[in-house]
């Protein structure tokens, strides 16, 4: 570019990452699970607990491999991890066409999805964006995670339409084709690992010597702060995802039309979109744990509204409030991990946090499903998840000051001139 032209390539990285997340495993597999739920019940003739186990299996594999994926992204670069993951995700989605009518076939399918999921979700994207930003890291991460919100808004109604027209197996195959056509070439062309040389004008970017500052993984895993964060995200992940996974079924049980039941996940997606962008902005302006307290506390209010058994607008408000906390592992966890422990081992540390969150996110829907099968109602598990959400907010409120300070450059409200990327 011409000398003196003001442009910060980090925002291209943010936009590319958001697009990648839009077509990643989270919207296709997790956010849309509630839409596929009814098709699975009809296809496999199993209870809600048995069907929910498919998502639990997916999340178990994703959780077990998240820290490993983060370590590989630290070592080889996020771009390579993401591109390989997108390709494998597309191939697995194509394989849905050969799924049989036994419920264990569904478990195998979701196991394969779980193995590659973490390569296309928050871990590698959060790592690469964190390396591009310092003072505006919260905003950058929040804007990146809007890809999850858009995906959570678009994927459920689109899945509903594709299932109605082509069947649930073909719906997955079409999603696989979209991945190969859209995010693979764009990520390959535009995602850059980190700036090689940057002329700082008014940057949110740390200078090169500070880019890998922070603690090593051995030091991080011995920190009480790290485990308090893990506990908070586990409780929040189980509670929020349980509600999201069963949202359509919950609305149908209360007499809502199929179209209204399909609308509920889109309301969650809209809330996720608004919540991630707003949360990112607040993380840059306010103390991060306090922002997390507000987000998880708001989700608890949403769960309480669902718990009351009301229908109509109050239930949609509850779905919206729950959605504000959905995807919080993306921006809040990545931001807090970076601020408390630095960038040196961010990939593996965030991967471990993300893995714990995803594991809990798989157990929550399973508990919800089996509790419904046992009691015939969602009231008991919703009460438990309401309490768990409050505890997660309290744990976030107990975190101390950041260990890694902001860089001393001015606030990145303007662009910077990139001399070389």
N, C-alpha and C positions, 0 to 999 in steps of 0.2 A: 504494500500500500504506500501511498505518498507520505513523505516525511511530514509530520505535524498533524496528520489526519487522526482524529480522535475516535477510537473504537476499541472496545474491550472484548476480546474473543470469548471470554468466559461466559458471556450471555448466549453465545451460539452453543456452547457446551450445555448450558442450562436448557435451552430449547430442544436440542437434540436428545438430551436425557429424558425430558418430559415426554417426547414422542416415543422414545423407546419404552418407557413405563406404560404408556397408553396401550401399546401392543404386547405388553409382557404378560407373565403368568398371573399376576394379581387380578387384573380385570377379567381375564378369560376364564381362569380356573376358580378363583376364590369369590370374587364379587358376583359372578354369574352362577355360582353353585346353587343358590336358592331358586333360580329359574329352572335349572335342570332337575331339581329335587323331585318335582311331581312326575317327570318322565321316568326317573329312576324307580320311583315307587311302583309305577305301572309296569315297567319293563321287567324288574327283578323280583317283584312280589315279596318285598322285604319290609320290615318295620323301619320307622324313622331313625332309630338308633343304629341299625345296620347300615342304612344309607349314609348317615352322618359319619360312620366309620371311614368311608372313602376319603372324605376331606381330612380326617384325622391322620390317616395313613400318608396322604400327600404332605401334610404339615410336618409329620414326624421326619420324613426323609429330608424335607427342606430345612428343618431345624438342625438335624444332625450334620448336614453338609454346609450350613451357612458360614461357620467360622473357617472351614477349609476353603470355601469360595473366596472369602475375604482375604485369607492368607495368599491365595494365588493371585488375586488382584493386586495386593501389595507387592508381590514378587514379579509378576509378568506384565502387569498393567490391566486396568479395568476393561479397556476396549477389546482386547483379545478374549477375555472371559465372556463379555457380553455377546460378541458376535458368534462365538461357539455355542453359547447357550441359546440364542435365538434360533439358530439352525436346528439344533436338537429339539427344541420345543416345537417347532413347526413339524418336524418328522413325527414326533409322538402324537401330535394332534391329528395328523393324517391317519395314524394307525387306529383311530377311533372307529373307522369303517369296519374293522374286523373284530370288534368286541362282541362276544357272544351273549347269551342270555343268563349266564350264571353270575351271581353277585361277586364272586371272587375275581371274575374277569374285570369288573369295575375296579376292584382293589389294585389289581396289577397295573391297570391304566393310570390310576392316580398315583401309584408308587413311582412309576416312570416319570410322570409330571413333576412329582416332588423332588426327584433327583436333580432335575435341571432348573427348577423354579428359581432358586436363589441367584442364578446367573443373570436373570432378567428382571430382578426386582430391586429393592432399595440398596442392597449392599454395594455392588460395584458402582452404581450411579451416584450414591451418596459419597463414596470415596473420591471419585474423580471431581465432583463439584466442590467438595470440601477443599481439595488441593488448589482450586482456582480462586477461592474467596477467603477472606478473613473477616473484615468488619461487616460485610453484607452477606455473610455466610448463611444466616437464618433466612433472609429473603430469597437467596439463591436456592437453598434447599427447599423452601416452601414452594417456590415457583416450579422447581423440578417435580415435586410431588403432586402438582396439579395434574400431571399426566395420569396419576392414579385416580384422581377425582373424575377427570373426564372419562377415563376408562370405566369407572364404576357407574357413571351416569349412562354412558352409551351402550356398554356391553349387555346389561340385563334386558332392556327392551329389544335390542338387536338380536340377542339370543332367542328371546321369546318369538320373534318374527321368523327367524331361521328354523327354529324347531317346528313351528306350526307348518311351515312350507316344505321343509326338506327332511325333518327328523333330527333328533339330537346328535346322532353320529355324524351326519353331514355338516351340521352346524360347527362341530369341532374342526372338521376337515377344511371348511371354508376359512375359519380363523387361522389355521396353519398356512394356507395360501396367502392370506393378507400379511402375515408376518414376513414371509419371504419377499413379498413385493414392496413393502413400505419401510419398516425399520431397518432391515438388514443393509440395504444400500445406503440409507441416510446415515446410520451410525458409522458405517465403514468410511464414509466420506468426511463427516464433520466432527466426530467425537475425537478430541485431542486429550491426551493424558494430563498434561500440565504445561504451563508456559516455560520455554527454555530461556528466554530473555525478555524482560518487560521493562519499559521505561515508565516509572511510576509518576503519574500526574496527580490523580486524586483517587487512588486505587483502594479497592477492598481486598486486594491480593497481598499475601505475605511475600516478602522478599525471599529469594531462593534459599539463603542460609537457614531461615526459620521454617521452611516448608516441612521438614521432617523432625521438628522439635517434638518433645513430649516423652512419655514413658514407653518402655518396652512391654511386650505382652506379659512377661513374667511379673513385672511390677504392677501392671494393671490388675491382673487376676488376684493379687493379694490385697487389693484396696477394698475396704468396707463400702466406700461410695459406689464402687462398681456393682457390688452385690445388692445394695439397696435399689439401684436403678433396675437391675435385673428383676428383682421381686416386684417392683411397681409395674414394669411392663408385662410381666407374666400375668398378674391379676387383671390388668386392663385388657390385655390381649384376649384372655379367655372370656371375659365378660362381654366385650364389645362384639367380637367375632361371632359368639354364640347367638347374639341377637340378630346380627346381619344375616347369618346363614339360614336362620329359621324365619326371617322376616315375612316372606311371602306366605309360608304356611301359617304363621300366626295371624296374618290378616284374613286368609281364607277361612280359618277356624272361627273368626268373628263375623262371618257372613259377607265379607267383601267380595266384589266381583273379581274375576280373573284379571281384568285390566287394571283394577285398583291394586290388587296384590302385586302385579308386575311393576306398578308405579312406585311402590314403597322402596325397592332397592335403588331406583333412580333418585329418589329423594335422599337416600343415604349417600349416593354418589355426588349429588349436588352439594350436600353438606361437607363431604370429604374435600371437594374442590375448594369451597369457600374456606373451610377450616385449615387446609394446608397452606394456602396463600396467606391468610390472615395470621396464622400461627407463626409462619416464617418471618413476617414483618415484626410481630411482637417479640420474637426471640432476639432480634437485633436491638430492641429498645428497652426491654425489661429483663429481669433476672429469669433465666430459663426455667428453673424448677417451679417458679410461681406461675409461669405460663402453663406448664404441665399440670399443675394443681387445678387451674381453671378448666383446662380441656377435659381432664378426667372427671372433675366434679360435674361439668355440664353433661357428659355422657351418663353419669350416674342419675341425673335428673331425668334424662331420656328413658333410661331403663325403668325408673320408677313410674313414668307415665305408661309404659307398656305393661308394667306389672299390675296396674290398676284394672286392666281389662277393658278400658274404654275403647271405643272404635271411632272412626271418622277423623276429623281434624286433630283432636288431641293425640291420637295414635300416630298420625303423620308427623306431628311436632316431635313426638318421642323418637320416631325414626330419624328425623333430622338431627336432633341433639346427640343421638348415638353416633350418627355419621360424622359429627364433628371430631370425635375421637378416633374414628376409623382411619388407619394408615398413619397413626401417630409415631409408629416405629420408624417411619421414613425420615421426617424432618426433626422431630424432638429427640429421638434416640441418637441420630447421627450428629446433631448439633451438640447435645450434652456430652456425648462420648468425646468429641473433638475438643470441647472446652475444658473438660476435666482431665483428659489424658493426652491430648495433642494428636499430631498426624503420624507420628513415627510408626505406630502399629494400629492405626485407625481401622484398616480393613479387617483384621482378625478380631479386634475388640468389638467393632460394630457388627461384624458377622456373628459373633457369639451372642450379643444382645438381640440381634434380629432373629437368630435361631431360637432363643428362649421364648421370644414373643410369638414366633410362628408355631412352636410346639404347643404353647398355651392356647393359641388360636385354633389349633386342631382339637384339643381336648375340650374346649368350651362347647362347641357344637355337639360333640359326642355326649357330653353330660346333659346338654339340653334335650337331645333326642331320646336318650334312655329315660330321663326323668319324665318326659311326656308319655313314653310307652308305659311307664309304671303308674303314673297318676292320671293320665288323660288330660293334662293341663300343663301350660307353661308357667303357671303362677309360682310354684315352689322354686324352680331354677332361677327365675327372674329375681326373686327375693334374694337369693344367695349371690347372684351376680351384682345386684345393687350394692350390697355390703362390700363385695370385693372391689368394686370401683371406688368406693369411698376410701377404703384402705390404701389403694394404689395412689390416690391423690394425697393422702396423709404421708405416705412414704416419700413422695416427691418433695413435699414441703419440708422434709427433714434433711435434705441435702445441703451441704455447706457451700462456701464460696468456690468459684472456679479456681483451678490450679494453673491453667494455661491462659495468660493474659492476651488481650487483643494486641495486634501490632500497632505501632505508633503512627502509622500513616493516617491521613485524614479520611473522613467518611467517603465511601465510594458512591456519591450521588451522581457523579459525572463519569464519563468513560475514560479509558486510558489508551495511550498509543502503544500498540503491540509492535515491537521491532521485529520479533521473530517468534513463531509458534512451532 
